[in-house]
Amino acid sequence: TLEVQMGHRFGELNHDKNDLAGFWGASNIRIGLTYGLHDRVTIGFGTTKYKRYQDLNWKVALLRQTRSDKIPVSVSYYGNFTVDAREKNKGLFPRVQDRYSFFNQLIIARRFNPNLSLQIAPSVSHYNAVPSTMKNDMFAIAFGGRYKVSPQTSILVDYSQPITQFEENNPKAGFSFGVEFGTSAHTFAIFATNNFGIVPQENYMYNDKSNYLIGFHITRNYNF
């Protein structure tokens, strides 16, 4: 299966009285492709407007919850390698490796009944080059939930908490709340969030948003 993904973040709500709820403000966009090599392994590539991030990503299903509860949770590993592809200027990226960042996350999820699923996801983000007041690594944890209100519609909620402390400008916790609509081949989700980034390590390391913004994700599956 080939999955085509498009993610969009509009500008902050109420940032400017003349920006139509952020629709006319600065936006962030990511387009990506993910391919299933195996029913437990996927690889993908994406390109993001903000900071010109180019990411190679992968996901591996390590455990799957069973109906008998012999295995009570599903466990997956997600990771990426990302390059900041902005042009050199004013001393930006004196070395090629300064462009690199990495993200690693364990996703532990449980489906409690046909409607309710919850997950917890510890992670570590790494940037090769950061300001002197920051650390290169950020440990964080995220909590998420999904509740189906109909066969095609679900309510989504996500909270992410950075753990590592910097000398100053610590990133803010992230919160998202939205609705997802699905069919057999595609999914559409619309949500409010204070995360402007789409590549995960950007949010864990640099989230400075106090206001919320509107975002959406669209995925489309093609079976071969």
Buried (B, 14 or more C-beta within 10 A) or exposed (E): EEBBBBBBBBBBBEBEEEBEBBEEBBBBEBBBEBBBEEEEEBBBBBBBBBBEBBBEBBBBBEBEBEEEEEEEBBBBEBBBEBBBEEEEEEEEBEEEEBBBBBBBBBBBBBBEEEEEBBBBBBBBBBBBBBEEEBBEEBEBBBEBBBBBEEEEEBBBBBBBBBEBEBEEEBBBBBBBEBEBEBEEEEBBBBBEBBBBBBBBBBBBBBBEBEEBBBBBBBBBBEEE
